[in-house]
Amino acid sequence: MGFIYDHSDATSFYPNKKQKYMWHFWGKSEELQGPLKVTGSNEAGEHITVFEAKGVGGPNNGADAHMPSLMSLPTPGYWRLDAYFGEKLFGSVVVIVNEKK
């Protein structure tokens, strides 16, 4: 799994700044069923729900499924984003939230 992110100001994470990101998922159709929930946690022990969806869309950009999202993370530093389909962890990705400009 992953999402389109190019480290430019247009897609970089900044505290409390909502940005659009297109998530892509690769896997068997049975793995990609059910509600999607992405949670975030950081080194300071903060835990948040980043976004939730009832399901994902079909193939896109070579991925087996996709989901557009608006995401915002509250504080600078490293954040681990965990994607769950139902109660099952599908995968994780780590991002950096930059200091405010």
C-alpha positions, -999 to 999 in steps of 0.1 A, spaced: 0 0 0 10 36 -4 -2 70 -14 9 96 -39 34 119 -21 63 137 -38 79 158 -9 68 191 -25 50 218 -6 19 207 -24 19 173 -7 41 177 23 26 173 58 24 203 80 6 204 114 -32 207 111 -30 213 73 -55 192 54 -41 178 22 -55 155 -5 -38 121 -9 -47 91 -32 -41 58 -14 -33 27 -34 -37 -9 -22 -23 -41 -37 -37 -74 -26 -64 -100 -31 -99 -88 -34 -109 -105 -1 -81 -86 17 -95 -53 4 -131 -57 16 -149 -39 44 -145 -6 60 -112 12 58 -97 30 88 -64 48 90 -50 56 124 -19 76 132 6 74 161 37 93 169 68 91 191 51 112 218 23 86 222 -4 105 204 -30 82 187 -56 95 163 -80 84 137 -68 100 104 -98 90 83 -124 63 78 -143 50 47 -170 24 41 -149 8 15 -124 14 -13 -127 20 -51 -115 -4 -78 -82 -5 -96 -63 27 -103 -27 35 -114 -18 -2 -114 -31 -8 -79 -59 -33 -71 -79 -7 -52 -77 30 -43 -92 56 -20 -89 94 -21 -85 110 13 -81 143 31 -55 139 58 -42 161 86 -18 153 114 -17 175 145 20 178 154 55 178 138 76 147 138 74 111 126 39 95 124 31 59 116 -1 55 96 -18 21 100 -44 10 75 -71 -15 87 -97 -33 66 -123 -41 93 -103 -50 124 -73 -65 104 -41 -44 100 -33 -43 62 -1 -22 64 17 7 77 37 37 64 58 63 82 56 100 72 72 132 85 51 162 96 73 193 90 74 223 113 51 251 103 65 275 77 
